Amino acid sequence: MSENSLKNIFGANVFNDAVMRERLPKQTYNALRKTIDEGLPLDPKVADVVANAMKDWAIEKGATHFTHWFQPLTGITAEKHESFISPTPDGKVITEFSGKELIKGEPDASSFPSGGLRATFEARGYTAWDCTSPAFVKDNVLYIPTAFCSYTGEALDLKTPLLRSMEALSKEALRVLKLFGNNTSKRVITTVGPEQEYFLIDKKLYEKRKDLILTGRTLFGAKPPKGQEMEDHYFGTIRERVFEFMKELDEELWKLGISAKTEHNEVAPAQHELAPIFNTTNIATDHNQLTMDIMKKVALRNDLVCLLHEKPFAGVNGSGKHNNWSMSTDDGLNLLDPGKTPHENAQFLVFLCAVIKAIDEYADLLRVSCATPGNDHRLGANEAPPAIISIFLGDQLTDILEQIGETGGATNSKQGGELKIGVTTLPTLHKDSTDRNRTSPFAFTGNKFEFRMVGSSSSVATANYILNTIVAEVLSEIADRLEKADNFDEEVQKILKEIVINHKRVIFNGNGYSEEWVKEAEKRGLPNIASTVDAIPALLKDKNVKVMEKHGVLSKVEMESRYEIMLENYSKTINIEALTMLDMAKKQILPAVLKFIKNVADSINAVKETGLDASVDAQADLLKEVSSLTAEFKKRIDNLESAVNNASNIEGDSFAVAKYYRDEVFAKMGELREIGDKLETLVDADIWPLPTYADMLFYV
């Protein structure tokens, strides 16, 4: 693709600023920009003009319908398509799209998760145009990003609290900046670059795996002869078939203004990663939802299937979504950029310490943001951070904070220096001031934090609205103190020292995968919340409800609704997995094993019938082993079936039900799989009914 072609396709299907500037009257454009840039209310008259221009542009792009595109609490996106046509008395049609249709939609709210906010018969809900995220055309439909709320105003989506949190953080950050003498910045914007990990497998093999189709992960599967132990897939040569997928994916994303930047093979075989360039958190979240959707569609066009589950294959690395988060002003100042001498950069240190305190005080709430049944398989394994939330700062910043903790101030900053490789033809490299730490769940990486716990299939909205809110709270506390201070500089030093002393326990630069860290974290009093079921109750803690309500991000009833939805989702997910497992065990694996047993028995009888003095010990041993395992397999099928059936009899609230599914049903699923995977290693490959791990991971 030529440079001109690339420039021409990037954002070609987006109603972006360039399109608005070209197609809208100057007065309308300026009014809309004020709403986008300054958060001013939108004039309905402006909406009418914008709607007409948007419709004409979309029709030129081939659109026949429009949709209010929103993100309900299912974790995926939702849309209802409506055509632009309007009948005329003479039996023909005209195309229409009003400002009212642009601003507000009315999907049926009764069938989306509400966690008790709405009864089933209370169907009315509204979508509201989010003009800060550009509309776009996809598949001949004009997509309008929107927020989704109930008839009584409660947020029924992920976008609404995200937008609220961005406003909250901006408000409190500006208070701090003004105290440092910054009177030019009008907004503080959080930015995100979510790195997306995923697997690609052959479509024909996928279609033979009921577990992948119904649950997104393999419920049975023996370890293949080769996994990832050779470390030859990470950054390895991209296979031609995968390269063609990536090439097509890039072009589709670029058309939608999604700045897909980096792609490479990941650690596990058949695993890959896509990383975009940073964007405003709201837009980055929308783009990531689009990216996941387009990945799946492009994969199918290439006879592949894109798996976004956090752990589609046991025994090899799972997939995450590294949430690279930072704060910047509207006039280009990155508030997490330490500069060359961070020990002298008091403003940076205040914002850094605000993040440190927020992460320590609200670790349980941040843990909820990445709590899903799928992510439970990944967190704490050797490819993902542990469930203990800690912060990696590196040598330079850790040293500065230690100086502050000891004396109240810092006098120097460690520097990176130069790195000479020892080959005269290679350039001397400038070393960063610190190394990186891939085992840390929340790592400082130069001018941003990388939150590595988010699951690959999840929206990044929840992690970011929680992160924004808790940082806003600490900035609010800092601003309150500084506004009352008689001596600003002394109060800054006092605040920094207090935060370092009281919250240094959350800073850890070592190996987060080690058992030693688990023990050390316990000594420090850091929470280790291993499972989703244990994490969810943090939503109801008084301190967490209070901080969300204070900043207008979520009300108490909205927090309670999310508590119910998450528990219900956990129970439903495990139930579906268990039922799928039983179906596969009874209808696929057990019949195949019995057929194999018959073949072995027939082989023994055939040898005996020859009358030859030939040994059948090998066949007999195999028959005995497989028959014994089959009996145990059937027993464990019955145990799992009984556990699933008993779930409907559990008395208590949704937490008790979810806990039962984790402790009883999920545990028995593991027991059944253990025997199933052993049988796979013994049964004839021509008889075994499922594609193996080796088939799926290495034949792409």
C-alpha positions in Angstrom: 0.0 0.0 0.0 1.4 3.4 -1.0 1.7 6.3 1.5 -1.1 8.1 -0.4 -3.4 5.1 -0.2 -2.8 4.7 3.5 -3.5 8.4 4.1 -6.7 8.1 2.0 -8.2 5.1 3.8 -7.3 6.2 7.3 -10.6 7.5 8.9 -12.3 7.3 5.5 -15.5 5.9 7.2 -15.5 8.2 10.2 -17.5 11.4 10.6 -14.4 13.0 12.1 -13.4 16.6 12.7 -12.2 17.1 9.1 -15.5 15.9 7.7 -17.5 18.1 10.1 -15.3 21.1 9.3 -16.0 20.5 5.6 -19.7 19.8 5.7 -21.1 21.8 8.6 -21.8 25.6 8.6 -19.1 27.4 10.5 -21.4 28.4 13.3 -22.7 24.9 13.7 -19.2 23.4 13.6 -18.0 25.8 16.3 -21.0 25.1 18.5 -20.5 21.4 18.2 -16.7 21.7 19.0 -17.5 23.7 22.1 -19.7 20.8 23.3 -17.0 18.3 22.5 -14.1 20.3 23.9 -15.6 22.1 26.8 -18.6 19.9 27.8 -21.2 22.6 27.0 -24.8 21.5 26.5 -25.8 20.8 22.9 -28.3 23.1 21.2 -31.1 21.0 19.6 -31.0 23.3 16.5 -27.3 22.3 16.1 -28.3 18.7 16.3 -30.7 19.1 13.4 -28.0 20.5 11.1 -25.5 17.9 12.2 -28.0 15.1 11.7 -28.7 16.1 8.1 -25.0 16.5 7.2 -24.2 13.1 8.9 -27.0 11.4 6.9 -25.9 12.8 3.6 -22.3 11.8 4.3 -23.3 8.3 5.4 -25.5 7.7 2.4 -22.6 8.7 0.1 -20.6 6.0 2.0 -23.3 3.4 1.1 -25.3 3.5 4.4 -29.0 2.8 4.2 -29.6 2.5 8.0 -28.5 4.1 11.2 -28.1 2.7 14.7 -27.5 4.0 18.2 -24.5 1.9 19.2 -24.2 1.3 22.9 -22.5 -0.8 25.5 -24.9 -2.5 27.9 -23.8 -4.4 31.0 -23.4 -7.6 28.9 -19.8 -6.5 28.2 -20.4 -6.4 24.5 -22.0 -3.8 22.2 -25.7 -3.6 21.1 -27.4 -2.0 18.1 -30.8 -1.7 16.5 -30.8 -0.7 12.8 -33.3 1.7 11.4 -33.5 2.9 7.8 -33.3 6.5 6.6 -36.4 6.1 4.4 -39.7 7.8 5.1 -42.7 7.1 2.8 -44.4 9.9 0.8 -48.0 10.1 -0.2 -47.2 9.2 -3.8 -45.9 5.8 -2.8 -42.3 6.7 -2.9 -39.8 7.4 -0.2 -37.4 10.1 0.9 -34.4 9.9 3.2 -34.7 11.6 6.6 -32.7 11.8 9.8 -33.6 14.4 12.4 -31.7 15.9 15.2 -34.1 14.2 17.6 -33.2 10.8 16.1 -29.5 11.6 16.4 -29.7 12.7 20.0 -32.1 10.1 21.5 -33.0 6.5 20.8 -35.3 4.2 22.6 -34.3 0.6 22.7 -36.2 -1.9 24.9 -34.4 -1.9 28.2 -36.2 -4.9 29.7 -34.1 -7.5 28.1 -30.7 -6.1 29.1 -29.0 -6.8 32.5 -30.1 -4.3 35.1 -29.3 -6.0 38.4 -32.7 -5.1 39.8 -32.7 -1.5 38.6 -35.6 -2.3 36.3 -38.4 -4.9 36.4 -39.0 -6.9 33.2 -42.3 -5.1 32.5 -40.5 -1.7 32.8 -39.3 -1.7 29.3 -38.5 1.9 28.5 -34.8 2.9 28.2 -33.0 5.7 26.4 -29.8 6.0 24.4 -28.1 9.4 24.2 -25.7 10.6 21.5 -22.1 10.8 22.8 -20.7 13.5 20.5 -17.2 13.1 21.9 -16.8 9.8 20.1 -17.1 10.1 16.3 -19.9 8.4 14.3 -18.8 6.0 11.7 -20.1 3.8 8.8 -19.7 0.0 9.0 -21.4 -2.6 6.9 -23.6 0.0 5.2 -24.9 1.3 8.6 -24.2 4.6 10.3 -23.1 3.9 13.8 -23.7 6.6 16.4 -21.9 6.0 19.7 -24.4 6.5 22.6 -24.9 6.1 26.3 -27.7 3.9 27.6 -29.8 4.7 30.7 -33.1 3.6 32.2 -36.4 5.5 32.2 -35.5 6.8 35.7 -32.0 7.8 34.7 -29.8 5.1 36.1 -26.8 4.0 34.0 -27.4 0.7 32.3 -24.2 0.7 30.4 -20.4 1.0 30.6 -20.0 4.3 28.7 -22.0 6.5 31.1 -19.9 5.9 34.2 -16.8 6.2 32.1 -17.8 9.6 30.9 -18.7 10.7 34.4 -15.4 9.5 35.7 -13.5 11.4 33.1 -15.3 14.6 34.1 -14.6 13.9 37.8 -10.9 13.4 37.2 -10.6 16.5 35.0 -12.3 18.6 37.7 -10.0 17.5 40.5 -6.8 17.5 38.5 -7.5 21.1 37.3 -7.8 22.1 40.9 -4.3 20.8 41.6 -2.8 22.2 38.4 -4.1 25.7 39.2 -2.4 25.5 42.6 0.8 24.9 40.8 0.2 28.0 38.7 -1.3 26.5 35.6 -4.1 28.7 34.5 -4.1 27.8 30.8 -5.2 24.2 30.8 -9.0 23.8 30.6 -9.4 20.1 30.8 -7.4 17.0 31.9 -8.0 14.0 29.7 -7.2 10.4 30.5 -5.7 8.5 27.7 -5.6 4.8 27.1 -3.8 2.4 24.7 -5.3 -1.1 25.2 -3.0 -3.9 23.9 -5.2 -6.7 22.7 -4.1 -10.3 22.9 -5.9 -13.1 21.0 -5.7 -16.6 19.5 -6.3 -17.6 15.9 -7.2 -21.2 15.0 -8.5 -22.9 11.9 -12.3 -22.5 11.4 -12.8 -26.2 10.4 -11.2 -27.3 13.7 -13.2 -24.8 15.7 -16.5 -26.1 14.2 -15.7 -29.5 15.7 -15.2 -28.2 19.2 -18.6 -27.6 20.9 -16.8 -26.1 23.9 -15.2 -23.4 21.9 -18.4 -22.6 20.1 -20.5 -22.4 23.3 -18.1 -21.2 25.9 -15.0 -19.7 24.2 -12.6 -22.1 25.8 -11.6 -25.8 25.7 -13.2 -27.8 28.4 -11.2 -30.9 27.5 -7.8 -31.1 26.0 -4.6 -33.1 26.9 -1.3 -31.3 26.9 0.3 -31.5 23.4 3.9 -32.9 22.9 5.1 -29.3 22.4 3.7 -26.2 24.0 5.5 -22.9 24.4 8.5 -24.2 26.3 10.9 -23.6 23.3 10.0 -19.9 23.5 10.1 -19.8 19.7 6.8 -18.2 18.9 7.2 -14.9 20.7 8.1 -12.2 18.1 8.7 -15.1 15.7 8.1 -15.0 12.0 4.4 -14.4 11.3 2.9 -17.2 9.3 1.6 -16.3 5.9 -2.0 -17.1 6.7 -1.9 -15.0 9.9 -0.1 -12.2 8.1 -2.9 -12.0 5.5 -5.4 -11.7 8.4 -3.3 -9.0 10.1 -3.0 -7.1 6.8 -6.8 -7.1 6.2 -7.5 -6.3 9.9 -5.2 -3.2 9.7 -7.0 -1.9 6.7 -10.4 -2.4 8.2 -9.4 -0.7 11.4 -7.7 2.2 9.7 -10.8 2.9 7.7 -12.6 3.4 11.1 -9.8 5.7 12.3 -8.4 3.1 14.7 -4.7 3.6 14.8 -3.6 -0.1 14.8 0.2 0.3 15.3 2.0 -2.8 16.5 1.3 -6.5 15.8 3.3 -9.6 16.7 3.3 -13.2 17.7 2.7 -13.7 21.4 4.3 -16.3 23.7 1.8 -19.2 23.2 1.5 -20.9 19.8 -1.3 -19.4 17.7 -1.4 -16.4 20.1 -0.9 -12.8 18.8 -1.2 -9.2 19.9 -2.4 -5.9 18.4 -1.5 -2.6 20.0 -3.0 0.8 19.0 -1.7 4.3 19.5 -3.1 6.1 22.6 -6.4 7.9 22.4 -8.9 9.6 24.8 -10.2 7.0 27.1 -13.7 7.1 25.9 -12.7 6.8 22.2 -10.1 4.2 23.0 -12.8 2.1 24.7 -15.1 2.4 21.7 -12.2 1.5 19.4 -11.3 -1.5 21.4 -14.9 -2.8 21.3 -14.8 -2.3 17.5 -11.4 -4.0 17.3 -12.7 -7.1 18.9 -15.7 -7.3 16.7 -13.7 -6.7 13.5 -11.1 -9.2 14.5 -13.8 -11.9 14.6 -15.2 -10.9 11.2 -11.9 -10.7 9.4 -10.8 -14.0 10.9 -13.9 -15.7 9.5 -13.2 -14.2 6.0 -9.8 -15.9 6.2 -11.2 -19.3 7.3 -9.9 -18.6 10.8 -11.6 -18.0 14.2 -10.4 -15.4 16.6 -10.6 -16.5 20.2 -10.8 -13.7 22.8 -11.3 -15.8 25.9 -8.8 -15.3 28.6 -7.8 -18.9 28.7 -9.0 -20.9 25.6 -6.2 -23.5 26.1 -5.0 -24.9 29.4 -1.3 -25.3 29.9 -0.2 -22.3 27.7 -0.4 -18.6 28.3 -3.8 -17.0 28.3 -4.7 -13.6 26.9 -5.0 -10.2 28.6 -5.5 -6.6 27.6 -2.8 -4.3 28.9 -4.5 -1.0 29.8 -1.9 1.7 29.3 -3.3 4.7 31.2 -2.1 8.3 31.6 -3.3 11.8 32.2 -2.8 14.8 29.9 -4.0 18.4 29.7 -5.9 19.7 26.7 -2.8 21.8 25.8 -0.5 18.8 25.6 1.1 18.3 29.0 1.5 14.7 30.1 1.0 14.8 33.9 2.8 11.5 34.3 5.9 12.5 32.4 8.7 12.7 35.0 11.1 14.8 32.9 14.9 14.5 33.1 15.1 15.4 36.8 11.9 14.0 38.4 13.2 14.7 41.9 12.8 18.4 41.1 9.4 18.0 39.4 7.0 18.5 42.3 3.9 18.5 40.2 4.7 15.2 38.7 5.5 13.7 42.1 2.1 14.9 43.4 0.2 13.2 40.6 2.4 10.1 40.9 1.8 9.8 44.6 -2.0 10.4 44.1 -2.0 7.3 41.9 0.0 5.3 44.4 -2.4 6.2 47.3 -5.4 5.5 45.1 -4.2 2.1 44.1 -3.4 1.1 47.7 -6.6 2.4 49.3 -8.9 1.0 46.6 -7.1 -2.1 45.5 -10.2 -4.2 46.2 -12.3 -2.0 43.9 -9.7 -2.1 41.1 -9.6 -5.9 41.5 -13.3 -6.0 40.7 -12.7 -4.3 37.4 -10.9 -7.4 36.0 -13.0 -10.0 37.8 -14.6 -12.4 35.3 -14.9 -16.2 35.2 -12.5 -16.3 32.3 -9.9 -14.2 33.9 -9.9 -16.4 37.0 -8.0 -19.0 34.8 -5.3 -16.5 34.0 -4.6 -14.3 37.0 -1.8 -15.8 39.1 -0.6 -18.1 36.5 2.9 -17.6 35.0 1.6 -15.5 32.1 -0.3 -12.9 34.0 0.0 -10.8 37.2 -1.1 -12.3 40.5 -4.4 -11.3 42.0 -2.4 -9.1 44.4 -2.3 -5.5 43.2 1.1 -3.9 43.5 2.9 -1.1 41.7 6.2 -1.3 39.9 8.0 2.1 39.8 11.6 1.1 38.8 14.9 2.1 40.4 14.8 5.8 39.7 11.3 6.7 41.1 11.6 4.2 43.9 14.9 5.8 45.0 13.3 9.3 44.8 10.3 8.2 47.0 12.7 6.6 49.5 14.5 9.9 49.8 11.2 11.7 50.3 10.1 9.1 52.9 13.3 9.6 54.9 13.8 13.4 54.7 10.7 14.9 53.1 12.5 15.8 49.9 14.7 14.3 47.2 18.0 15.7 46.0 18.9 13.6 43.0 17.6 11.2 40.3 19.3 8.1 39.1 20.0 8.3 35.4 20.1 5.6 32.8 23.4 6.4 31.1 24.6 4.8 27.9 24.7 1.2 26.8 27.7 0.0 24.7 27.1 -3.3 23.0 30.7 -4.0 22.2 30.4 -4.0 18.4 31.9 -0.9 16.7 29.4 -0.8 13.9 26.4 -0.7 16.3 25.3 2.6 17.8 25.6 3.4 21.5 22.2 3.2 23.0 20.7 5.5 25.6 19.5 3.4 28.6 16.2 4.2 30.2 16.4 5.1 33.9 14.9 1.8 34.9 14.1 -1.7 33.6 10.6 -3.0 32.9 8.7 -5.6 35.0 6.3 -7.8 33.1 5.2 -9.5 36.3 3.7 -6.4 37.8 -0.1 -5.8 37.6 0.3 -2.0 37.6 3.7 -0.9 36.2 5.0 2.6 35.5 6.5 2.5 32.0 8.0 6.0 31.4 5.1 8.3 31.2 2.1 6.1 31.9 0.9 3.2 34.0 0.3 -0.2 32.4 -2.6 -2.1 34.2 -2.0 -5.7 33.1 -4.8 -7.5 34.9 -7.7 -6.7 32.5 -9.0 -9.8 30.6 -8.8 -10.0 26.9 -12.5 -10.3 26.3 -13.5 -7.5 28.7 -14.3 -3.9 27.9 -11.7 -1.6 29.3 -14.4 0.8 30.4 -14.8 -0.6 33.9 -11.1 -0.6 34.7 -10.8 2.9 33.5 -13.8 4.4 35.2 -12.7 2.9 38.5 -9.1 4.1 38.0 -10.3 7.6 37.0 -12.6 7.8 40.1 -10.1 6.7 42.7 -7.4 8.9 41.4 -9.9 11.8 41.3 -10.7 11.2 45.0 -7.0 11.4 46.1 -6.5 14.5 43.9 -9.5 16.0 45.6 -8.0 15.3 49.1 -4.7 16.8 48.0 -6.4 19.9 46.5 -8.4 20.4 49.7 -5.2 20.5 51.8 -3.2 22.7 49.4 -6.0 25.2 49.0 -5.9 25.8 52.8 -2.2 25.7 53.1 -0.3 28.8 54.4 2.9 27.5 52.9 2.3 25.7 49.6 5.8 24.2 49.1 5.9 22.9 52.7 2.5 21.4 52.4 3.4 19.6 49.2 6.4 18.1 50.8 4.3 17.0 53.8 1.7 15.4 51.6 4.3 13.5 49.5 6.1 12.2 52.6 2.8 11.1 54.2 1.8 9.2 51.1 5.2 7.5 50.7 5.3 6.4 54.4 1.6 5.2 54.5 1.4 3.6 51.1 4.9 2.4 50.2 3.7 -1.2 51.0 2.0 -1.3 47.5 5.3 -0.6 45.7 7.1 -3.8 44.6 9.8 -4.0 41.9 10.5 -7.8 42.2 9.1 -11.0 40.7 5.4 -10.9 41.0 5.1 -14.5 39.9 7.1 -15.9 42.9 5.7 -17.6 46.0 7.9 -15.4 48.1 6.0 -12.3 46.9 2.7 -13.9 47.9 4.1 -14.4 51.4 5.6 -10.9 51.5 2.4 -9.3 50.3 0.5 -11.0 53.1 3.0 -9.5 55.6 2.4 -6.1 54.1 -1.3 -6.4 54.4 -2.1 -6.3 50.7 -5.3 -8.1 49.7 -4.9 -11.3 47.6 -8.4 -11.8 46.1 -8.0 -15.0 44.1 -11.4 -15.4 42.5 -14.2 -13.4 40.9 -16.7 -14.5 43.5 -14.5 -13.2 46.3 -13.8 -9.9 44.5 -17.3 -8.8 43.7 -18.5 -8.0 47.3 -16.0 -5.0 47.2 -18.7 -3.2 45.2 -20.9 -3.0 48.3 -18.2 -1.8 50.7 -19.1 1.6 52.3 -15.8 3.3 51.3 -16.2 2.2 47.7 -19.8 3.2 47.4 -18.9 6.5 49.0 -16.2 7.4 46.5 -18.3 6.5 43.5 -21.3 8.5 44.8 -19.1 11.5 45.8 -17.8 12.0 42.3 -21.1 11.2 40.6 -19.8 8.1 38.8 -22.2 5.5 40.2 -24.9 5.7 42.8 -25.4 3.2 45.5 -28.2 1.5 43.6 -26.1 1.4 40.4 -23.3 -0.2 42.4 -25.7 -2.8 43.9 -27.0 -3.6 40.4 -23.5 -4.3 39.1 -22.9 -6.6 42.1 -26.0 -8.6 41.2 -25.2 -8.7 37.5 -21.6 -9.8 38.0 -22.6 -12.6 40.4 -25.4 -13.8 38.1 -23.0 -13.7 35.1 -20.5 -15.9 37.0 -23.2 -18.5 37.9 -24.6 -18.5 34.3 -21.1 -18.8 32.8 -20.1 -21.8 34.9 -23.5 -23.4 34.4 -23.2 -23.2 30.6 -19.7 -24.6 30.8 -20.8 -27.5 33.0 -23.8 -28.3 30.7 -21.5 -28.1 27.6 -19.0 -30.4 29.3 -21.6 -32.9 30.2 -23.0 -32.9 26.7 -19.5 -33.5 25.2 -18.6 -36.1 27.8 -21.8 -38.2 27.2 -22.4 -37.7 23.5 -18.9 -37.5 22.1 -16.1 -38.7 24.4 -17.8 -41.6 26.2 -19.1 -43.2 22.9 -15.7 -42.9 21.3 -14.0 -44.5 24.3 -16.4 -47.4 24.3 -15.8 -47.9 20.6 -12.1 -48.0 21.3 -12.6 -50.5 24.2 -14.5 -52.7 21.8 -11.7 -52.5 19.2 -9.1 -53.5 21.8 -11.2 -56.3 23.1 -11.8 -57.5 19.5 -8.1 -57.4 18.9 -7.4 -59.6 21.9 -10.1 -62.1 20.8 -8.8 -62.1 17.2 -5.3 -63.0 18.4 -6.6 -65.8 20.7 -8.7 -67.2 17.8 -5.5 -67.8 15.7 -4.4 -70.4 18.2 -0.9 -69.0 18.2 1.0 -68.7 21.4 1.1 -64.9 21.0 1.1 -62.5 24.0 -1.9 -60.2 24.4 -0.5 -58.6 27.5 -0.1 -55.2 25.9 -3.7 -55.2 24.7 -5.0 -56.5 28.0 -3.1 -53.9 30.0 -4.4 -51.1 27.7 -8.0 -52.5 27.9 -7.8 -52.7 31.7 -6.4 -49.1 32.0 -8.9 -47.6 29.6 -11.9 -49.5 31.1 -10.9 -48.4 34.6 -10.6 -44.8 33.5 -13.9 -45.0 31.6 -15.7 -46.3 34.8 -14.2 -43.3 36.7 -15.1 -41.0 33.9 -18.8 -42.1 34.0 -18.7 -41.7 37.8 -17.5 -38.1 37.5 -20.0 -37.3 34.8 -22.7 -38.3 37.3 -21.1 -36.2 40.1 -21.0 -33.1 37.9 -24.5 -33.7 36.7 -25.7 -34.0 40.3 -23.9 -30.8 41.3 -25.5 -28.9 38.4 -28.9 -30.2 39.3 -28.5 -29.2 42.9 -27.6 -25.7 42.0 -31.3 -24.8 41.6 -31.9 -25.9 45.2 -29.4 -23.5 46.7 -31.0 -21.3 49.3 -29.7 -17.7 49.8 -28.8 -14.8 47.7 -26.9 -14.5 44.4 -23.6 -14.6 46.3 -24.4 -18.0 47.8 -25.4 -19.4 44.4 -22.2 -18.1 42.8 -20.1 -19.5 45.6 -21.8 -22.9 45.1 -21.0 -22.8 41.4 -17.3 -22.0 42.2 -16.8 -24.5 45.0 -18.9 -27.4 43.8 -19.7 -27.2 40.1 -16.4 -25.7 38.9 -14.4 -28.1 41.1 -16.2 -31.1 39.7 -15.6 -29.9 36.2 -11.9 -30.0 36.9 -12.2 -33.6 38.2 -14.1 -34.7 35.1 -11.6 -33.0 32.8 -8.7 -34.8 34.5 -10.0 -38.2 33.5 -11.1 -37.0 30.0 -7.6 -35.7 29.2 -6.0 -39.0 30.4 -8.3 -40.9 28.0 -7.3 -38.6 25.1 -3.7 -39.8 25.5 -4.7 -43.4 25.2 -7.5 -43.6 22.7 -6.8 -44.1 18.9 -6.5 -40.6 17.2 -8.8 -41.8 14.5 -11.5 -42.5 17.1 -11.0 -39.5 19.4 -13.9 -37.1 18.5 -12.2 -33.8 19.2 -9.4 -31.8 17.5 -6.4 -31.9 19.8 -4.4 -29.1 21.2 -1.6 -29.9 18.7 -4.1 -29.7 15.8 -5.4 -26.3 16.9 -2.3 -24.6 18.1 0.2 -25.7 15.4 -1.9 -26.1 12.2 -2.9 -22.5 11.5 
